[in-house]
Amino acid sequence: MSSLCSNDILGFHTRRYALNFLRTCQSLLPHAEVDYTSSTVKRDGKTLQVRVYPISIDVAALRRASKARRTVREREHLLPRLGEQTIVRVDRIEPSKNIVR
C-alpha cells in the first residue's frame, strides 16, 4: 500500500475498484487522510489522486461486426429456435482479459 500511495495518480477500471482502494487505504494506513469527495489519499506530505479510467470498446468495429455475414447467418440460424429451450452465451468485451479474438 505504501508503494502504491507514493504515486501521483493511480487509475482503476471501475468506480467500485477505486472506492475499494480508498477504503483499504483508510483501513490499513492509519496516518493517511482519505477524501472520498476528491478521491485522494494524503500521506507523508504527498497527495495521491485515485482516478477511474474505464477500458473502452471500438463501437464502430462492434457495429460492423453485428452486420457481418457470419453474424447475420448465426442470427438467422437462431431465430427459428426461439421458443424452444435455447441457451445463448454472451461475454462482455474485455480486452484486458483477451476475450475478443
Secondary structure as GFF3:
##gff-version 3
##sequence-region A 1 101
A	DSSP	three_ten_helix	4	6	.	.	.	ID=ss1
A	DSSP	beta_strand	9	12	.	.	.	ID=ss2
A	DSSP	alpha_helix	15	28	.	.	.	ID=ss3
A	DSSP	beta_strand	33	35	.	.	.	ID=ss4
A	DSSP	beta_strand	40	43	.	.	.	ID=ss5
A	DSSP	beta_strand	46	52	.	.	.	ID=ss6
A	DSSP	alpha_helix	59	67	.	.	.	ID=ss7
A	DSSP	alpha_helix	69	78	.	.	.	ID=ss8
A	DSSP	three_ten_helix	79	81	.	.	.	ID=ss9
A	DSSP	three_ten_helix	95	97	.	.	.	ID=ss10
###
